[in-house]
Amino acid sequence: MPANEPYRAWATFSFTTASGRTNECDLFIVVPGGVYLVELKGHPGRVVNHGDTWQFHADRVRTLKNPLHLTDLKCKELKGQLERAARANHVDPRRIPFIKPAVFLHGAGLVSALDEFQRPNVYGRNDGASGLDKIWDDLLGKPPERESWRITPNTAQLLEQLMQKIGISHSSSRLRFGDDWKLEPRALDAGPGWEDRLAARDDGLVQEEGRVRIYLVEQMATEEARQAADRAARREYQVLQGITHRGVAQAVQIREHQGGPAILFRHRHSDLRLDAYLDAYGGRLTPEIRLDLVRQLAEALRYAHNRSLYHRALAARSVYVSAKEDGSQPVVRIADWQTAARDFDTSSMRSIGDTPLDPNLIEDAAQVFLAPETDQEFADPVDLDMFGLGALAYLLLTGERPAAQRPGRAAFGGGRPASVRRRRRALRQAGRSRLPGHPGRGDRQASVGRTLPGPSRRGRAGNRCPGTA
């Protein structure tokens, strides 16, 4: 990069957003043609995509979601912080230029087979061998599209001042959860008021992996929002105590973290969300495997319901899949229990487990899997879970989302929604003729298992956790 105006660059830094989330960034660069936040990926081999799920095939297969979406969010949040700093310095925030996201795949020998929908704003080395656009010739070294958009030395100097103002810091790879766990510097996932990070135990006693969910309580805008997030954290941990089924996320420990309460879960670095798993490996799944995944979900729900635990917002993003490297032998695990309800025996716990469902805790992407009565203050939690199970069964058996959007109750005219009828047909085609019924709570719980065929002859019954019938 030329050593003259207006060129500027900040590498491997972090900044805190207005919501309290810490964003880790690879490269923020100012060039005459614009301002860019660049995500760097050095994976070697051949990269292919299934939807927005990418796979790098080399000595092993590495799977990740298209990082452009998260980078775009970081761009918006960084621009917002710079605008806040400008106002604090009595500078017109309109002087802050638009920050554009980009992904740079710089692995030596990388070859891209990304389709036309995943290639935009993704760049390779400047030698062009990857088949992608060139990082310098096609992005950083290009002149501005309009002369009025050119980044001037004055704008570059202002950005340098404001970057200091917002308190960027060098990214640290030694993020901690207690004394024994090291957190990955990059967030694995993020949702309303929380972020997940992979964790590894590094005390030398055993090799162990996990996932830490950090609730961003302290930096929330209002006291009401802070209290709601704190309740969600305590609820997620407490409702899972005593739950020991392989199909339900296991909460190991809760403690305070810089961003608020944080929960450590059992997790492997190779685990994928159900939607990402289907994007990557759905083409290889036989009807028997798809039915087995539905059966696993039904067994996990039956186990939970037998212990008066109800998820209430079951969706594809609420399910993780553990599998071998080639995607075989998948095992599902239901997560995201911050929306849960549980009938506790003691009155001291009832306020945690028996609360109305807070819509602010539900991801936008989960909406199409939710029952139409989800918005009711005290909807029957068994009904909500049965609807979610049917929606996931439809996704697993057909490979399609159950709907484009979640319609309201009025749209159904008192009858069953078309999406439920489609799920019923999907189950019929798989050899079963009905979804779980609704005669009574006990019957509905038992019907989850009766709806699906018994364990296959491969011996799955011997792998069940205690408590499953």
N, C-alpha and C positions, 0 to 999 in steps of 0.2 A: 504494500500500500504506500502511495507517495507520502513523503514527510512534509506536506504543505497543507495550507488551508483549502477546503474546509474539512479535510479528512480527520475523523476521530474514530476510536474503537474502544470498547470495553469488553473484556473477555472473562468468562467464568465468574459471574457475579450473581448476587441475589438482591431482591428488593421485597419489601412488605407492602401488600395491597391495602386498600381502605378496609377490607373485610377481615384483615389479619392473616391472610394466606401468605406464605413465603414462596415466591416464584424464583426458581433457579433458571438462569439464562446462560447460554453458551457464548453468544456474540451479539453485541449491539453496535452497529457500524453506521457512520455518517459519511456519505459520499456526495459529490455534486448532484447525482441523479436522484437522491432520495435518502431516506432513513430506514434501516432494516433491522429486524430482530431475527437472527439466523440460528436455527436449531441444527446442531452437528450430529451426524450419525456415521460412525466409522465401521459398521458391519461389513465384512467382505462377502464375496460370492455373488449369487444371482438373486435379485429381489423380484418377487412376484406379488400380486395382490389378489385378494378375494373380497370384493367390496372395499371398505376402508381398512381392512386388516392386511398388513404386510408380512411377508415371510422372506427371510434371508437364508438361502440355502448354501451352506459351505461345509465345514467339518461337522456342523450340527445345524439344526433349524432354529432360527430365532424369530419369534412372532411378536409384533407390536401393532398398535393402532397408528394410522397416519398421524404423525406428530404435528402436522400443520394446523389442525383444529385447536390444539392446546396452545401452540405458539401464537395463533391469532388472538386467543383470549389474553395471553400475556401482553401482546401489543396494546390491546385496548386498556388493560389495567396499568401498564407502564405510562401510556399517554395520559391517562386520568391522573396519575400521581404527579407527573410533570406539570400538568395544568393546575393542579392544586398548589404546587410549589410556586408556579408563576404568579398566581393570585396573591399568595402570601408575600411575594416580593414586589407586588404592585406592577406586575407585567401583564400585558394583554395575553390571556391564554390562547387566543387564536394564532399567536406566533408559533405555537408548538406544531410542527409538521406532522402529517400522517405517518404512522409507523407501519411498515409493511412486513408481513411474515414471510419467511422462506425456510426451506429445509435443504441442507447441503449434505449429500451422501458422498463422503470423501474416502471411503474404503478403497485401498489399492486393488485394482483389478475388478472392481464392482461392475456388474452388467445389469442394466435395468430392463425388466419386462413389465413395468407398471403400465396400466392401461391409460387411455386418454383422460379418464376422470380423476386419476390419482397423480398424474404428472404435473399439473399446473403448480407453479411456485416450488418445484422440487428440482434441484440442480446437482450436477456432478462435477468432477474435476475439470479443469480448463482444457485438458487434452482431448476431451470429447469421447474418450474410449467407452464411457458408461452408456452412451446413447441418450443421456439426458442433456438438457440445456447446460451451458458452461457457466460456472459460478461467477467468473469475472467478465467474460466477453458478453454474456447475455443478461447480466444483472448489475453487479457492482460497478463495472467499468462503463456502463451505458450512460449517455447523456440524459437529462430529464426529458420527459415526453413533451413538456411545454417549458419555455424559458422562464415563465413566471413561477414554475415549481422548483427551480434550481435552489439548492441549499447554499446559502451565502456564508462567508466567514462569520458574520454577526450571529446568524442562527446557530451555527455550530458552537460558538463560544457560549451562547445562552444555554444550549443543551448541556454543555459541560458544567456550567454553574448549577443548573437545576438538578443534574444527576448527583452532585454533591449534596444539594439541599435535601433530597429525598432519602439520603443515607444509604446508598448502595454499599454493599460489603462484599468482600471476596467470599465466594462460595466455599463452604466447609463440608468436607465429606465425613466429618466426625460428629454428625448429629446423633444425639443419644436418647435412648429410652431407658431411664434408670442407669445402673452401673454395668449391666450385662449385655445390652443390645445396642447395636450400631444401625442407624437409619440410613437408607439411601438418600443422596442429596436431591433426587428428583422425585416428585410426587408420582405415585402409581396411578392414582385416580383422584377425582375431586367431585364433590356434590354440594348440595345446599348446606353451607355452614361447616363443612368438614373436608379433610383431604386424607388420603391413604398413602403410606410409604412402606416399601419393603424393608424388612429388618433382618439382621443376622446376629446371632449370639456370638460374642467375641471374648468371653471370659476364659476361654481355654478348656472348660470342663467338657462340653459336648458341642457338636456341630448341629445347629438348629436354625430354622428359618421361621419367619413370621410376617405378619402384616399389622401395622400400627395405624389405627384410625385416630386422627387428631381433630378434635372439635374446636373450631376457631371462635371461642367464646369471648375472650378478653377484648378483641378489637371490633366486636359488633356494634352497630350504630346506636341501638337503644337497649335499655335495661330489660325490656320485655323480650327482645330477641336473644339477649345473653342468657336469660333464665330459661327460655325455650330450648336453646342448644344444650345448656347444662343438663336439663331434664332428659333430653334425648340421649345424651351420653350415659347418664346413670341408668336410664331405662334399658338401653341396649346391653349394658353389662349385667345388670341384675336379673333381667328376664332369662338370660342364658345360663345362670348358675344352676348346676345340677343337671344340665342337658348334656348327654354324652352319646350322641349319635353321629355317625360319620357323615350324614346328610345335612347336618346343622353346624354352622360355624361355631367354633369353640373359643369363647372369650377367656383368655388365660389370666390377664392382669389389667387393672386400671390404675392410673396414676396421673398426677398433674404434669403437663408439658408446657412449654413456652406459649403455645397457641391455645391452651385450655386443657380440659380433660382428654386423655388419650387411652385407647384400649388396644392391648396386644392380642391378636388372633393367631391361631395355628394357620400356616399358609406356606405354600411352596412358590418359589420365584417363577416357575413355569405354569402355574395355575392361570386359567383364562376365564374371563366372563363368558357366560353362555353364548351371548350374541357373537363375541369374537371367536369362540371355539367353532361355532357353526359356520362362520365366514371362512375359517381356515380349513376345517376338516369335514364340513357338511357333505361334500360330494362323495366322501368315502364311507359314509354311514349307511349300513344296511337297515331295512325296516325293523329287523330284530333288535339292533342296537338302539334305534330311535325309541322303540317301545320300552326297552330296558331303562332308558333315561327317564321316560315318563313314570315308569314303575318306581324308580329310585326317588323321584320327587314325591310321589304319592306316599311311599313308605316314610319318608322324612316328615311329611305333613301329619301323617297318622300318629307317628311317635310324638310330635310336638303337641297335637291336639289331645292326645291321651294324658298329657301333662299340663293341660289347660293353657297352652302357649299358642298364640295366633299371630301370624305375620302381618296380615291386613293390606300389604302392598306388594304382593308377589309379582315379579317381572323378570325379564331376561337379564337385566343388570343386577338383579338380586341373587343370582345364582353363579357360583364359580364351578369350573370343571377342572379336575385333576386327571391327567392322562399321561400315557407314555409319550416319548418324543415324537412318534409318528401319529399321535392322536388316538391311538387304540386304547381299549380298556378304560373308557371314561367313567369317572365317578363324580356325581354332582354334589354340591354343598350349598345350602341356602344361607345367604348372608343378609346384611342390611336390616337388622332387627330393631333399629331405632324407631320404627313405626309400630312395634309389636304391642300386644296386650297379653297379660297373663293373669289368671285368677290365683292370687296368692292366698294362703291360709291366714296369714297374720295381717292385722289391720295396718301395721306400720309400713308394709310393702304395697298395700292396695293402691295407694296414690300414684305409685310408679307404674304398675302394670295395668290398671284399669282406667285408662284415660281416653278421651276422644282422639281420633286420628288427626294429626296436624298436617294439613296439606303442604305446608312449607317444607316438610321433611322429605317430600317425594320428588324424585327426579322428573324432569319433563319427559325424558325418553321412556319412563315407565307408564305414562298415562294410558297408552293404548292397551295395556294388559289389565287395567283396573276395572272393577265392576261398576256399573252405573250408579249404585247406591253408596259408593265410597264416600261421597260428599256428605252423606247423612251423619249427624253427630254421633249416634250410637248404632251404626249399622252392625248387623250380625257378623262377627268376625269369621265364623265358619263359612258363611255365604261368600264373604270376600275372598277367603283362601281357596274355596272350591272354584270360584270364577277364575282366579289367577292360575290355578292348576290347569283348568280347561284352556286358558289362553296359551300357556306354555306348551301344553300337549299339542295344540294346533300348530304352534311354531315348530316344534320338534318333528311332528309327523308330516307336515307339508313343506317345511322350509320357508314359510311365509309369515310375516307379521299378521296378527289377528285382525288388524284394522289400520286405516291410515290415521285415525284420530279416535278419541274416546267420546262417543255421543252421550248426551244426557238421558235421564230416565224418560223424559217426555217423548224422545224420538222413538221409543220402543212401543208406544201405544199400549202398555200394559202387558205385552207379550214378550217372548224371548227375542233378544237381539239377533240379527242375522249372523253376527260373528259366532254366537253360541251354536246356531244351527250348522254353520260351517264346521265348527269343531266336532259336533256330533257326527257329521258325515265323515270327517277325517278319521275318527275313532272306528266308525263302521268299516271303512276301507281297510283299517288295520286289523279287523277281525273282532271288534267289540261294538256293541250296539247302544251304549248309553254312557252319559257322563254321570258323576255322582249325583244322587237324588236329594230331595229336600224334605223327607217326612219328619225328621226330628234330629236334634243335634247329635245324639249318640248314633243313630242310624246313619247320619251323613258322614260321621267320622269313619265308621266301619266300612261304608260303601266305597271309600277311596281304594281300599285294597281289593274289594270284590270286583271293581270295575275292570281291573287289569288282570292278565294271566299271571299264574304263579311263577316262581323263580325258574329260570331255565335249568337244563340238566347239566350246566357247566359248574354247578355247585355254589351259586351265589348265596344260597341260604346260609352256608357256613361262614360267609363274610359279613353277615349283618351284625350290627352292634346290639348289645343287650337292650331289651325293651321293645324290639320290633317283633311283630307276630309273624 
